[in-house]
Structures are given as structure tokens and as C-alpha cells.
Amino acid sequence: VATKGGGIPELIIDGSTGYLCDVADDGCLAVRVKELTDNPSKIKTMGIEGGKRSMLFSKEEMAQQVMEVYEKLGV
């Protein structure tokens, strides 16, 4: 459970790898945390999906993406 500030929405897919709430929406944060604490299987599922998604942001993947940009630019 996180807010939609900064780069967080790039990392978390709302409802799949976690939950996103508007910045300063304490009510949303509380509801989502409660929802997850009441549903351990949802925590596990989101954790697995989040782990898979995190691989998109590994240093190896980021380096590959930078190299692809360089190649497109002919650098």
C-alpha cells in the first residue's frame, strides 16, 4: 500500500502488485491496509506479482533499456 507520489505508480500496479492511494488520503491507506491484513492470501499473491514486476527495474534490465535507446540513436 503506497501513495501515488513520485515514481511509485511506475512500480506498483494498483490492485495487482499492491494498492495505490492518493497522496494524503489517510482513509484510503487505512482501508487498504485493513483489507490486506484481513486477507493473507491477497498479500501473498500481490507479493509474488510484485516480485515479478521488480525484475523490470533491475540494474541489468535498466542497462539493457539504456543500450536500446543508444542503439536507436545510433550512438
PDB file of N, CA, C, O and CB in Angstrom:
ATOM      1  N   VAL A   1       0.865  -1.171   0.000  1.00  0.00           N
ATOM      2  CA  VAL A   1       0.000   0.000   0.000  1.00  0.00           C
ATOM      3  C   VAL A   1       0.906   1.226   0.000  1.00  0.00           C
ATOM      4  O   VAL A   1       1.762   1.387   0.869  1.00  0.00           O
ATOM      5  CB  VAL A   1      -0.981   0.002   1.236  1.00  0.00           C
ATOM      6  N   ALA A   2       0.697   2.084  -0.993  1.00  0.00           N
ATOM      7  CA  ALA A   2       1.545   3.267  -1.130  1.00  0.00           C
ATOM      8  C   ALA A   2       0.730   4.406  -1.732  1.00  0.00           C
ATOM      9  O   ALA A   2      -0.413   4.222  -2.151  1.00  0.00           O
ATOM     10  CB  ALA A   2       2.791   2.960  -2.008  1.00  0.00           C
ATOM     11  N   THR A   3       1.335   5.573  -1.763  1.00  0.00           N
ATOM     12  CA  THR A   3       0.671   6.723  -2.373  1.00  0.00           C
ATOM     13  C   THR A   3       1.134   6.884  -3.814  1.00  0.00           C
ATOM     14  O   THR A   3       2.148   6.320  -4.224  1.00  0.00           O
ATOM     15  CB  THR A   3       0.952   8.011  -1.567  1.00  0.00           C
ATOM     16  N   LYS A   4       0.378   7.658  -4.567  1.00  0.00           N
ATOM     17  CA  LYS A   4       0.651   7.867  -5.989  1.00  0.00           C
ATOM     18  C   LYS A   4       1.711   8.937  -6.238  1.00  0.00           C
ATOM     19  O   LYS A   4       1.793   9.470  -7.345  1.00  0.00           O
ATOM     20  CB  LYS A   4      -0.624   8.245  -6.704  1.00  0.00           C
ATOM     21  N   GLY A   5       2.512   9.257  -5.246  1.00  0.00           N
ATOM     22  CA  GLY A   5       3.531  10.282  -5.394  1.00  0.00           C
ATOM     23  C   GLY A   5       4.820   9.743  -5.982  1.00  0.00           C
ATOM     24  O   GLY A   5       5.111   8.551  -5.891  1.00  0.00           O
ATOM     25  N   GLY A   6       5.584  10.632  -6.584  1.00  0.00           N
ATOM     26  CA  GLY A   6       6.897  10.279  -7.116  1.00  0.00           C
ATOM     27  C   GLY A   6       6.820   9.202  -8.176  1.00  0.00           C
ATOM     28  O   GLY A   6       5.908   9.204  -9.003  1.00  0.00           O
ATOM     29  N   GLY A   7       7.763   8.291  -8.158  1.00  0.00           N
ATOM     30  CA  GLY A   7       7.817   7.228  -9.153  1.00  0.00           C
ATOM     31  C   GLY A   7       7.089   5.962  -8.736  1.00  0.00           C
ATOM     32  O   GLY A   7       7.137   4.958  -9.447  1.00  0.00           O
ATOM     33  N   ILE A   8       6.418   5.996  -7.595  1.00  0.00           N
ATOM     34  CA  ILE A   8       5.752   4.801  -7.075  1.00  0.00           C
ATOM     35  C   ILE A   8       4.755   4.197  -8.069  1.00  0.00           C
ATOM     36  O   ILE A   8       4.730   2.975  -8.211  1.00  0.00           O
ATOM     37  CB  ILE A   8       5.037   5.136  -5.782  1.00  0.00           C
ATOM     38  N   PRO A   9       3.930   4.994  -8.766  1.00  0.00           N
ATOM     39  CA  PRO A   9       2.990   4.382  -9.712  1.00  0.00           C
ATOM     40  C   PRO A   9       3.663   3.602 -10.849  1.00  0.00           C
ATOM     41  O   PRO A   9       3.019   2.765 -11.481  1.00  0.00           O
ATOM     42  CB  PRO A   9       2.117   5.450 -10.301  1.00  0.00           C
ATOM     43  N   GLU A  10       4.918   3.860 -11.109  1.00  0.00           N
ATOM     44  CA  GLU A  10       5.643   3.073 -12.108  1.00  0.00           C
ATOM     45  C   GLU A  10       5.959   1.678 -11.570  1.00  0.00           C
ATOM     46  O   GLU A  10       6.077   0.719 -12.332  1.00  0.00           O
ATOM     47  CB  GLU A  10       6.943   3.790 -12.521  1.00  0.00           C
ATOM     48  N   LEU A  11       6.093   1.580 -10.258  1.00  0.00           N
ATOM     49  CA  LEU A  11       6.470   0.320  -9.633  1.00  0.00           C
ATOM     50  C   LEU A  11       5.277  -0.554  -9.288  1.00  0.00           C
ATOM     51  O   LEU A  11       5.323  -1.773  -9.456  1.00  0.00           O
ATOM     52  CB  LEU A  11       7.263   0.588  -8.396  1.00  0.00           C
ATOM     53  N   ILE A  12       4.211   0.067  -8.808  1.00  0.00           N
ATOM     54  CA  ILE A  12       3.049  -0.674  -8.309  1.00  0.00           C
ATOM     55  C   ILE A  12       1.894  -0.573  -9.295  1.00  0.00           C
ATOM     56  O   ILE A  12       1.501   0.521  -9.700  1.00  0.00           O
ATOM     57  CB  ILE A  12       2.616  -0.145  -6.924  1.00  0.00           C
ATOM     58  N   ILE A  13       1.361  -1.718  -9.675  1.00  0.00           N
ATOM     59  CA  ILE A  13       0.152  -1.756 -10.484  1.00  0.00           C
ATOM     60  C   ILE A  13      -1.003  -1.907  -9.507  1.00  0.00           C
ATOM     61  O   ILE A  13      -1.144  -2.935  -8.844  1.00  0.00           O
ATOM     62  CB  ILE A  13       0.182  -2.930 -11.553  1.00  0.00           C
ATOM     63  N   ASP A  14      -1.816  -0.884  -9.430  1.00  0.00           N
ATOM     64  CA  ASP A  14      -2.895  -0.844  -8.446  1.00  0.00           C
ATOM     65  C   ASP A  14      -3.817  -2.050  -8.596  1.00  0.00           C
ATOM     66  O   ASP A  14      -4.365  -2.310  -9.667  1.00  0.00           O
ATOM     67  CB  ASP A  14      -3.697   0.453  -8.588  1.00  0.00           C
ATOM     68  N   GLY A  15      -3.973  -2.776  -7.493  1.00  0.00           N
ATOM     69  CA  GLY A  15      -4.852  -3.929  -7.472  1.00  0.00           C
ATOM     70  C   GLY A  15      -4.181  -5.229  -7.875  1.00  0.00           C
ATOM     71  O   GLY A  15      -4.754  -6.302  -7.687  1.00  0.00           O
ATOM     72  N   SER A  16      -2.976  -5.153  -8.425  1.00  0.00           N
ATOM     73  CA  SER A  16      -2.268  -6.352  -8.868  1.00  0.00           C
ATOM     74  C   SER A  16      -1.001  -6.604  -8.051  1.00  0.00           C
ATOM     75  O   SER A  16      -0.819  -7.681  -7.484  1.00  0.00           O
ATOM     76  CB  SER A  16      -1.915  -6.234 -10.343  1.00  0.00           C
ATOM     77  N   THR A  17      -0.136  -5.603  -8.002  1.00  0.00           N
ATOM     78  CA  THR A  17       1.111  -5.760  -7.245  1.00  0.00           C
ATOM     79  C   THR A  17       1.078  -4.967  -5.940  1.00  0.00           C
ATOM     80  O   THR A  17       2.060  -4.939  -5.198  1.00  0.00           O
ATOM     81  CB  THR A  17       2.307  -5.315  -8.094  1.00  0.00           C
ATOM     82  N   GLY A  18      -0.022  -4.342  -5.676  1.00  0.00           N
ATOM     83  CA  GLY A  18      -0.190  -3.540  -4.462  1.00  0.00           C
ATOM     84  C   GLY A  18      -1.392  -2.638  -4.630  1.00  0.00           C
ATOM     85  O   GLY A  18      -2.179  -2.789  -5.564  1.00  0.00           O
ATOM     86  N   TYR A  19      -1.520  -1.712  -3.726  1.00  0.00           N
ATOM     87  CA  TYR A  19      -2.597  -0.733  -3.812  1.00  0.00           C
ATOM     88  C   TYR A  19      -2.006   0.663  -3.789  1.00  0.00           C
ATOM     89  O   TYR A  19      -1.046   0.934  -3.067  1.00  0.00           O
ATOM     90  CB  TYR A  19      -3.610  -0.917  -2.660  1.00  0.00           C
ATOM     91  N   LEU A  20      -2.583   1.535  -4.577  1.00  0.00           N
ATOM     92  CA  LEU A  20      -2.176   2.934  -4.616  1.00  0.00           C
ATOM     93  C   LEU A  20      -3.314   3.813  -4.112  1.00  0.00           C
ATOM     94  O   LEU A  20      -4.481   3.605  -4.443  1.00  0.00           O
ATOM     95  CB  LEU A  20      -1.759   3.347  -6.046  1.00  0.00           C
ATOM     96  N   CYS A  21      -2.943   4.791  -3.311  1.00  0.00           N
ATOM     97  CA  CYS A  21      -3.899   5.771  -2.796  1.00  0.00           C
ATOM     98  C   CYS A  21      -3.396   7.166  -3.144  1.00  0.00           C
ATOM     99  O   CYS A  21      -2.196   7.385  -3.311  1.00  0.00           O
ATOM    100  CB  CYS A  21      -4.098   5.617  -1.252  1.00  0.00           C
ATOM    101  N   ASP A  22      -4.320   8.092  -3.249  1.00  0.00           N
ATOM    102  CA  ASP A  22      -3.922   9.474  -3.475  1.00  0.00           C
ATOM    103  C   ASP A  22      -3.078   9.956  -2.307  1.00  0.00           C
ATOM    104  O   ASP A  22      -3.267   9.530  -1.168  1.00  0.00           O
ATOM    105  CB  ASP A  22      -5.156  10.382  -3.667  1.00  0.00           C
ATOM    106  N   VAL A  23      -2.150  10.844  -2.605  1.00  0.00           N
ATOM    107  CA  VAL A  23      -1.299  11.419  -1.562  1.00  0.00           C
ATOM    108  C   VAL A  23      -2.189  12.081  -0.517  1.00  0.00           C
ATOM    109  O   VAL A  23      -3.123  12.804  -0.864  1.00  0.00           O
ATOM    110  CB  VAL A  23      -0.282  12.447  -2.162  1.00  0.00           C
ATOM    111  N   ALA A  24      -1.910  11.842   0.740  1.00  0.00           N
ATOM    112  CA  ALA A  24      -2.615  12.412   1.895  1.00  0.00           C
ATOM    113  C   ALA A  24      -4.024  11.855   2.084  1.00  0.00           C
ATOM    114  O   ALA A  24      -4.806  12.419   2.848  1.00  0.00           O
ATOM    115  CB  ALA A  24      -2.692  13.907   1.752  1.00  0.00           C
ATOM    116  N   ASP A  25      -4.365  10.755   1.400  1.00  0.00           N
ATOM    117  CA  ASP A  25      -5.669  10.121   1.602  1.00  0.00           C
ATOM    118  C   ASP A  25      -5.522   9.041   2.665  1.00  0.00           C
ATOM    119  O   ASP A  25      -5.412   7.854   2.358  1.00  0.00           O
ATOM    120  CB  ASP A  25      -6.225   9.520   0.266  1.00  0.00           C
ATOM    121  N   ASP A  26      -5.523   9.476   3.917  1.00  0.00           N
ATOM    122  CA  ASP A  26      -5.333   8.552   5.030  1.00  0.00           C
ATOM    123  C   ASP A  26      -6.416   7.479   5.086  1.00  0.00           C
ATOM    124  O   ASP A  26      -6.151   6.338   5.464  1.00  0.00           O
ATOM    125  CB  ASP A  26      -5.306   9.316   6.333  1.00  0.00           C
ATOM    126  N   GLY A  27      -7.630   7.851   4.708  1.00  0.00           N
ATOM    127  CA  GLY A  27      -8.727   6.894   4.725  1.00  0.00           C
ATOM    128  C   GLY A  27      -8.482   5.736   3.765  1.00  0.00           C
ATOM    129  O   GLY A  27      -8.709   4.577   4.114  1.00  0.00           O
ATOM    130  N   CYS A  28      -8.028   6.040   2.583  1.00  0.00           N
ATOM    131  CA  CYS A  28      -7.714   5.007   1.597  1.00  0.00           C
ATOM    132  C   CYS A  28      -6.610   4.096   2.116  1.00  0.00           C
ATOM    133  O   CYS A  28      -6.714   2.872   2.030  1.00  0.00           O
ATOM    134  CB  CYS A  28      -7.296   5.643   0.257  1.00  0.00           C
ATOM    135  N   LEU A  29      -5.565   4.690   2.649  1.00  0.00           N
ATOM    136  CA  LEU A  29      -4.457   3.895   3.185  1.00  0.00           C
ATOM    137  C   LEU A  29      -4.942   2.938   4.265  1.00  0.00           C
ATOM    138  O   LEU A  29      -4.581   1.761   4.269  1.00  0.00           O
ATOM    139  CB  LEU A  29      -3.365   4.809   3.748  1.00  0.00           C
ATOM    140  N   ALA A  30      -5.761   3.448   5.180  1.00  0.00           N
ATOM    141  CA  ALA A  30      -6.268   2.619   6.275  1.00  0.00           C
ATOM    142  C   ALA A  30      -7.133   1.472   5.747  1.00  0.00           C
ATOM    143  O   ALA A  30      -6.999   0.333   6.194  1.00  0.00           O
ATOM    144  CB  ALA A  30      -7.075   3.476   7.261  1.00  0.00           C
ATOM    145  N   VAL A  31      -8.011   1.773   4.807  1.00  0.00           N
ATOM    146  CA  VAL A  31      -8.900   0.747   4.248  1.00  0.00           C
ATOM    147  C   VAL A  31      -8.092  -0.340   3.551  1.00  0.00           C
ATOM    148  O   VAL A  31      -8.355  -1.529   3.730  1.00  0.00           O
ATOM    149  CB  VAL A  31      -9.905   1.375   3.262  1.00  0.00           C
ATOM    150  N   ARG A  32      -7.118   0.068   2.764  1.00  0.00           N
ATOM    151  CA  ARG A  32      -6.316  -0.906   2.015  1.00  0.00           C
ATOM    152  C   ARG A  32      -5.445  -1.765   2.936  1.00  0.00           C
ATOM    153  O   ARG A  32      -5.315  -2.969   2.715  1.00  0.00           O
ATOM    154  CB  ARG A  32      -5.434  -0.185   0.999  1.00  0.00           C
ATOM    155  N   VAL A  33      -4.853  -1.163   3.956  1.00  0.00           N
ATOM    156  CA  VAL A  33      -4.050  -1.938   4.899  1.00  0.00           C
ATOM    157  C   VAL A  33      -4.946  -2.943   5.618  1.00  0.00           C
ATOM    158  O   VAL A  33      -4.579  -4.109   5.768  1.00  0.00           O
ATOM    159  CB  VAL A  33      -3.338  -1.006   5.921  1.00  0.00           C
ATOM    160  N   LYS A  34      -6.106  -2.499   6.058  1.00  0.00           N
ATOM    161  CA  LYS A  34      -7.052  -3.398   6.738  1.00  0.00           C
ATOM    162  C   LYS A  34      -7.468  -4.527   5.805  1.00  0.00           C
ATOM    163  O   LYS A  34      -7.530  -5.686   6.215  1.00  0.00           O
ATOM    164  CB  LYS A  34      -8.301  -2.620   7.226  1.00  0.00           C
ATOM    165  N   GLU A  35      -7.754  -4.189   4.549  1.00  0.00           N
ATOM    166  CA  GLU A  35      -8.148  -5.209   3.571  1.00  0.00           C
ATOM    167  C   GLU A  35      -7.082  -6.290   3.446  1.00  0.00           C
ATOM    168  O   GLU A  35      -7.394  -7.479   3.388  1.00  0.00           O
ATOM    169  CB  GLU A  35      -8.407  -4.569   2.201  1.00  0.00           C
ATOM    170  N   LEU A  36      -5.835  -5.872   3.404  1.00  0.00           N
ATOM    171  CA  LEU A  36      -4.751  -6.843   3.268  1.00  0.00           C
ATOM    172  C   LEU A  36      -4.520  -7.637   4.550  1.00  0.00           C
ATOM    173  O   LEU A  36      -4.263  -8.839   4.489  1.00  0.00           O
ATOM    174  CB  LEU A  36      -3.473  -6.139   2.869  1.00  0.00           C
ATOM    175  N   THR A  37      -4.606  -6.994   5.693  1.00  0.00           N
ATOM    176  CA  THR A  37      -4.400  -7.737   6.938  1.00  0.00           C
ATOM    177  C   THR A  37      -5.499  -8.766   7.155  1.00  0.00           C
ATOM    178  O   THR A  37      -5.293  -9.765   7.844  1.00  0.00           O
ATOM    179  CB  THR A  37      -4.340  -6.780   8.127  1.00  0.00           C
ATOM    180  N   ASP A  38      -6.658  -8.523   6.572  1.00  0.00           N
ATOM    181  CA  ASP A  38      -7.761  -9.483   6.667  1.00  0.00           C
ATOM    182  C   ASP A  38      -7.682 -10.575   5.601  1.00  0.00           C
ATOM    183  O   ASP A  38      -8.475 -11.516   5.624  1.00  0.00           O
ATOM    184  CB  ASP A  38      -9.087  -8.757   6.552  1.00  0.00           C
ATOM    185  N   ASN A  39      -6.742 -10.460   4.674  1.00  0.00           N
ATOM    186  CA  ASN A  39      -6.675 -11.392   3.556  1.00  0.00           C
ATOM    187  C   ASN A  39      -5.222 -11.782   3.251  1.00  0.00           C
ATOM    188  O   ASN A  39      -4.637 -11.284   2.290  1.00  0.00           O
ATOM    189  CB  ASN A  39      -7.334 -10.775   2.313  1.00  0.00           C
ATOM    190  N   PRO A  40      -4.645 -12.665   4.061  1.00  0.00           N
ATOM    191  CA  PRO A  40      -3.245 -13.051   3.857  1.00  0.00           C
ATOM    192  C   PRO A  40      -2.961 -13.639   2.475  1.00  0.00           C
ATOM    193  O   PRO A  40      -1.855 -13.477   1.958  1.00  0.00           O
ATOM    194  CB  PRO A  40      -2.845 -14.048   4.904  1.00  0.00           C
ATOM    195  N   SER A  41      -3.931 -14.312   1.870  1.00  0.00           N
ATOM    196  CA  SER A  41      -3.684 -14.874   0.535  1.00  0.00           C
ATOM    197  C   SER A  41      -3.504 -13.759  -0.498  1.00  0.00           C
ATOM    198  O   SER A  41      -2.747 -13.915  -1.456  1.00  0.00           O
ATOM    199  CB  SER A  41      -4.847 -15.806   0.116  1.00  0.00           C
ATOM    200  N   LYS A  42      -4.197 -12.640  -0.305  1.00  0.00           N
ATOM    201  CA  LYS A  42      -4.043 -11.483  -1.198  1.00  0.00           C
ATOM    202  C   LYS A  42      -2.639 -10.894  -1.036  1.00  0.00           C
ATOM    203  O   LYS A  42      -2.013 -10.493  -2.017  1.00  0.00           O
ATOM    204  CB  LYS A  42      -5.130 -10.399  -0.900  1.00  0.00           C
ATOM    205  N   ILE A  43      -2.154 -10.843   0.196  1.00  0.00           N
ATOM    206  CA  ILE A  43      -0.795 -10.352   0.442  1.00  0.00           C
ATOM    207  C   ILE A  43       0.206 -11.226  -0.312  1.00  0.00           C
ATOM    208  O   ILE A  43       1.114 -10.719  -0.971  1.00  0.00           O
ATOM    209  CB  ILE A  43      -0.474 -10.341   1.969  1.00  0.00           C
ATOM    210  N   LYS A  44       0.032 -12.535  -0.209  1.00  0.00           N
ATOM    211  CA  LYS A  44       0.957 -13.457  -0.871  1.00  0.00           C
ATOM    212  C   LYS A  44       0.915 -13.280  -2.388  1.00  0.00           C
ATOM    213  O   LYS A  44       1.956 -13.200  -3.041  1.00  0.00           O
ATOM    214  CB  LYS A  44       0.622 -14.911  -0.500  1.00  0.00           C
ATOM    215  N   THR A  45      -0.295 -13.218  -2.942  1.00  0.00           N
ATOM    216  CA  THR A  45      -0.445 -13.056  -4.390  1.00  0.00           C
ATOM    217  C   THR A  45       0.191 -11.755  -4.863  1.00  0.00           C
ATOM    218  O   THR A  45       0.931 -11.744  -5.847  1.00  0.00           O
ATOM    219  CB  THR A  45      -1.927 -13.088  -4.782  1.00  0.00           C
ATOM    220  N   MET A  46      -0.095 -10.658  -4.163  1.00  0.00           N
ATOM    221  CA  MET A  46       0.489  -9.366  -4.551  1.00  0.00           C
ATOM    222  C   MET A  46       2.004  -9.393  -4.401  1.00  0.00           C
ATOM    223  O   MET A  46       2.723  -8.800  -5.205  1.00  0.00           O
ATOM    224  CB  MET A  46      -0.104  -8.224  -3.703  1.00  0.00           C
ATOM    225  N   GLY A  47       2.482 -10.077  -3.380  1.00  0.00           N
ATOM    226  CA  GLY A  47       3.929 -10.186  -3.185  1.00  0.00           C
ATOM    227  C   GLY A  47       4.610 -10.919  -4.323  1.00  0.00           C
ATOM    228  O   GLY A  47       5.674 -10.511  -4.789  1.00  0.00           O
ATOM    229  N   ILE A  48       3.994 -12.001  -4.768  1.00  0.00           N
ATOM    230  CA  ILE A  48       4.549 -12.765  -5.886  1.00  0.00           C
ATOM    231  C   ILE A  48       4.556 -11.918  -7.155  1.00  0.00           C
ATOM    232  O   ILE A  48       5.559 -11.854  -7.865  1.00  0.00           O
ATOM    233  CB  ILE A  48       3.745 -14.062  -6.112  1.00  0.00           C
ATOM    234  N   GLU A  49       3.423 -11.269  -7.431  1.00  0.00           N
ATOM    235  CA  GLU A  49       3.340 -10.424  -8.628  1.00  0.00           C
ATOM    236  C   GLU A  49       4.303  -9.233  -8.542  1.00  0.00           C
ATOM    237  O   GLU A  49       4.921  -8.851  -9.535  1.00  0.00           O
ATOM    238  CB  GLU A  49       1.899  -9.920  -8.822  1.00  0.00           C
ATOM    239  N   GLY A  50       4.420  -8.662  -7.356  1.00  0.00           N
ATOM    240  CA  GLY A  50       5.357  -7.552  -7.164  1.00  0.00           C
ATOM    241  C   GLY A  50       6.797  -7.978  -7.371  1.00  0.00           C
ATOM    242  O   GLY A  50       7.600  -7.230  -7.928  1.00  0.00           O
ATOM    243  N   GLY A  51       7.123  -9.185  -6.920  1.00  0.00           N
ATOM    244  CA  GLY A  51       8.467  -9.713  -7.136  1.00  0.00           C
ATOM    245  C   GLY A  51       8.787  -9.863  -8.612  1.00  0.00           C
ATOM    246  O   GLY A  51       9.892  -9.549  -9.054  1.00  0.00           O
ATOM    247  N   LYS A  52       7.807 -10.348  -9.372  1.00  0.00           N
ATOM    248  CA  LYS A  52       8.000 -10.474 -10.817  1.00  0.00           C
ATOM    249  C   LYS A  52       8.194  -9.099 -11.451  1.00  0.00           C
ATOM    250  O   LYS A  52       9.073  -8.910 -12.292  1.00  0.00           O
ATOM    251  CB  LYS A  52       6.801 -11.196 -11.463  1.00  0.00           C
ATOM    252  N   ARG A  53       7.368  -8.152 -11.040  1.00  0.00           N
ATOM    253  CA  ARG A  53       7.449  -6.801 -11.622  1.00  0.00           C
ATOM    254  C   ARG A  53       8.768  -6.127 -11.269  1.00  0.00           C
ATOM    255  O   ARG A  53       9.309  -5.360 -12.065  1.00  0.00           O
ATOM    256  CB  ARG A  53       6.277  -5.935 -11.137  1.00  0.00           C
ATOM    257  N   SER A  54       9.277  -6.407 -10.096  1.00  0.00           N
ATOM    258  CA  SER A  54      10.524  -5.756  -9.678  1.00  0.00           C
ATOM    259  C   SER A  54      11.689  -6.092 -10.602  1.00  0.00           C
ATOM    260  O   SER A  54      12.658  -5.337 -10.682  1.00  0.00           O
ATOM    261  CB  SER A  54      10.871  -6.160  -8.253  1.00  0.00           C
ATOM    262  N   MET A  55      11.597  -7.219 -11.297  1.00  0.00           N
ATOM    263  CA  MET A  55      12.665  -7.592 -12.224  1.00  0.00           C
ATOM    264  C   MET A  55      12.776  -6.603 -13.383  1.00  0.00           C
ATOM    265  O   MET A  55      13.834  -6.489 -14.001  1.00  0.00           O
ATOM    266  CB  MET A  55      12.426  -9.000 -12.764  1.00  0.00           C
ATOM    267  N   LEU A  56      11.695  -5.892 -13.678  1.00  0.00           N
ATOM    268  CA  LEU A  56      11.746  -4.874 -14.730  1.00  0.00           C
ATOM    269  C   LEU A  56      12.632  -3.698 -14.341  1.00  0.00           C
ATOM    270  O   LEU A  56      13.037  -2.907 -15.192  1.00  0.00           O
ATOM    271  CB  LEU A  56      10.344  -4.377 -15.047  1.00  0.00           C
ATOM    272  N   PHE A  57      12.929  -3.590 -13.052  1.00  0.00           N
ATOM    273  CA  PHE A  57      13.687  -2.458 -12.548  1.00  0.00           C
ATOM    274  C   PHE A  57      15.059  -2.873 -12.026  1.00  0.00           C
ATOM    275  O   PHE A  57      15.696  -2.127 -11.282  1.00  0.00           O
ATOM    276  CB  PHE A  57      12.909  -1.762 -11.456  1.00  0.00           C
ATOM    277  N   SER A  58      15.510  -4.059 -12.414  1.00  0.00           N
ATOM    278  CA  SER A  58      16.843  -4.499 -12.008  1.00  0.00           C
ATOM    279  C   SER A  58      17.887  -3.668 -12.750  1.00  0.00           C
ATOM    280  O   SER A  58      17.587  -3.069 -13.783  1.00  0.00           O
ATOM    281  CB  SER A  58      17.043  -6.021 -12.289  1.00  0.00           C
ATOM    282  N   LYS A  59      19.090  -3.631 -12.233  1.00  0.00           N
ATOM    283  CA  LYS A  59      20.133  -2.848 -12.898  1.00  0.00           C
ATOM    284  C   LYS A  59      20.450  -3.428 -14.270  1.00  0.00           C
ATOM    285  O   LYS A  59      20.808  -2.691 -15.189  1.00  0.00           O
ATOM    286  CB  LYS A  59      21.405  -2.800 -12.037  1.00  0.00           C
ATOM    287  N   GLU A  60      20.321  -4.745 -14.414  1.00  0.00           N
ATOM    288  CA  GLU A  60      20.569  -5.362 -15.709  1.00  0.00           C
ATOM    289  C   GLU A  60      19.510  -4.932 -16.733  1.00  0.00           C
ATOM    290  O   GLU A  60      19.834  -4.603 -17.875  1.00  0.00           O
ATOM    291  CB  GLU A  60      20.590  -6.893 -15.573  1.00  0.00           C
ATOM    292  N   GLU A  61      18.249  -4.940 -16.309  1.00  0.00           N
ATOM    293  CA  GLU A  61      17.169  -4.534 -17.212  1.00  0.00           C
ATOM    294  C   GLU A  61      17.298  -3.051 -17.559  1.00  0.00           C
ATOM    295  O   GLU A  61      17.108  -2.664 -18.712  1.00  0.00           O
ATOM    296  CB  GLU A  61      15.788  -4.819 -16.574  1.00  0.00           C
ATOM    297  N   MET A  62      17.615  -2.236 -16.580  1.00  0.00           N
ATOM    298  CA  MET A  62      17.760  -0.803 -16.836  1.00  0.00           C
ATOM    299  C   MET A  62      18.927  -0.546 -17.802  1.00  0.00           C
ATOM    300  O   MET A  62      18.819   0.296 -18.694  1.00  0.00           O
ATOM    301  CB  MET A  62      17.979  -0.036 -15.506  1.00  0.00           C
ATOM    302  N   ALA A  63      20.035  -1.267 -17.625  1.00  0.00           N
ATOM    303  CA  ALA A  63      21.177  -1.113 -18.531  1.00  0.00           C
ATOM    304  C   ALA A  63      20.795  -1.527 -19.946  1.00  0.00           C
ATOM    305  O   ALA A  63      21.189  -0.874 -20.913  1.00  0.00           O
ATOM    306  CB  ALA A  63      22.377  -1.946 -18.040  1.00  0.00           C
ATOM    307  N   GLN A  64      20.027  -2.612 -20.072  1.00  0.00           N
ATOM    308  CA  GLN A  64      19.577  -3.059 -21.390  1.00  0.00           C
ATOM    309  C   GLN A  64      18.700  -2.000 -22.048  1.00  0.00           C
ATOM    310  O   GLN A  64      18.837  -1.738 -23.243  1.00  0.00           O
ATOM    311  CB  GLN A  64      18.811  -4.388 -21.277  1.00  0.00           C
ATOM    312  N   GLN A  65      17.810  -1.395 -21.287  1.00  0.00           N
ATOM    313  CA  GLN A  65      16.936  -0.359 -21.836  1.00  0.00           C
ATOM    314  C   GLN A  65      17.738   0.858 -22.291  1.00  0.00           C
ATOM    315  O   GLN A  65      17.430   1.446 -23.328  1.00  0.00           O
ATOM    316  CB  GLN A  65      15.891   0.059 -20.799  1.00  0.00           C
ATOM    317  N   VAL A  66      18.751   1.239 -21.536  1.00  0.00           N
ATOM    318  CA  VAL A  66      19.605   2.363 -21.927  1.00  0.00           C
ATOM    319  C   VAL A  66      20.351   2.026 -23.221  1.00  0.00           C
ATOM    320  O   VAL A  66      20.459   2.864 -24.115  1.00  0.00           O
ATOM    321  CB  VAL A  66      20.612   2.710 -20.794  1.00  0.00           C
ATOM    322  N   MET A  67      20.859   0.806 -23.316  1.00  0.00           N
ATOM    323  CA  MET A  67      21.579   0.384 -24.528  1.00  0.00           C
ATOM    324  C   MET A  67      20.650   0.415 -25.752  1.00  0.00           C
ATOM    325  O   MET A  67      21.070   0.790 -26.846  1.00  0.00           O
ATOM    326  CB  MET A  67      22.168  -1.042 -24.340  1.00  0.00           C
ATOM    327  N   GLU A  68      19.398   0.021 -25.558  1.00  0.00           N
ATOM    328  CA  GLU A  68      18.441   0.063 -26.664  1.00  0.00           C
ATOM    329  C   GLU A  68      18.206   1.486 -27.147  1.00  0.00           C
ATOM    330  O   GLU A  68      18.075   1.726 -28.347  1.00  0.00           O
ATOM    331  CB  GLU A  68      17.120  -0.564 -26.243  1.00  0.00           C
ATOM    332  N   VAL A  69      18.155   2.419 -26.222  1.00  0.00           N
ATOM    333  CA  VAL A  69      17.995   3.833 -26.607  1.00  0.00           C
ATOM    334  C   VAL A  69      19.214   4.290 -27.390  1.00  0.00           C
ATOM    335  O   VAL A  69      19.075   4.935 -28.429  1.00  0.00           O
ATOM    336  CB  VAL A  69      17.789   4.734 -25.355  1.00  0.00           C
ATOM    337  N   TYR A  70      20.417   3.964 -26.902  1.00  0.00           N
ATOM    338  CA  TYR A  70      21.646   4.332 -27.617  1.00  0.00           C
ATOM    339  C   TYR A  70      21.661   3.753 -29.023  1.00  0.00           C
ATOM    340  O   TYR A  70      22.028   4.435 -29.981  1.00  0.00           O
ATOM    341  CB  TYR A  70      22.880   3.853 -26.844  1.00  0.00           C
ATOM    342  N   GLU A  71      21.258   2.485 -29.143  1.00  0.00           N
ATOM    343  CA  GLU A  71      21.253   1.845 -30.453  1.00  0.00           C
ATOM    344  C   GLU A  71      20.267   2.535 -31.410  1.00  0.00           C
ATOM    345  O   GLU A  71      20.569   2.717 -32.589  1.00  0.00           O
ATOM    346  CB  GLU A  71      20.901   0.359 -30.310  1.00  0.00           C
ATOM    347  N   LYS A  72      19.112   2.909 -30.906  1.00  0.00           N
ATOM    348  CA  LYS A  72      18.130   3.609 -31.736  1.00  0.00           C
ATOM    349  C   LYS A  72      18.649   4.964 -32.192  1.00  0.00           C
ATOM    350  O   LYS A  72      18.335   5.424 -33.289  1.00  0.00           O
ATOM    351  CB  LYS A  72      16.821   3.787 -30.974  1.00  0.00           C
ATOM    352  N   LEU A  73      19.455   5.603 -31.331  1.00  0.00           N
ATOM    353  CA  LEU A  73      20.009   6.897 -31.655  1.00  0.00           C
ATOM    354  C   LEU A  73      21.265   6.798 -32.510  1.00  0.00           C
ATOM    355  O   LEU A  73      21.754   7.803 -33.024  1.00  0.00           O
ATOM    356  CB  LEU A  73      20.309   7.645 -30.397  1.00  0.00           C
ATOM    357  N   GLY A  74      21.787   5.576 -32.661  1.00  0.00           N
ATOM    358  CA  GLY A  74      22.991   5.376 -33.452  1.00  0.00           C
ATOM    359  C   GLY A  74      24.249   5.796 -32.733  1.00  0.00           C
ATOM    360  O   GLY A  74      25.244   6.145 -33.367  1.00  0.00           O
ATOM    361  N   VAL A  75      24.215   5.768 -31.431  1.00  0.00           N
ATOM    362  CA  VAL A  75      25.374   6.181 -30.630  1.00  0.00           C
ATOM    363  C   VAL A  75      26.302   5.003 -30.431  1.00  0.00           C
ATOM    364  O   VAL A  75      27.340   5.137 -29.783  1.00  0.00           O
ATOM    365  CB  VAL A  75      24.932   6.753 -29.264  1.00  0.00           C
TER     366      VAL A  75
END
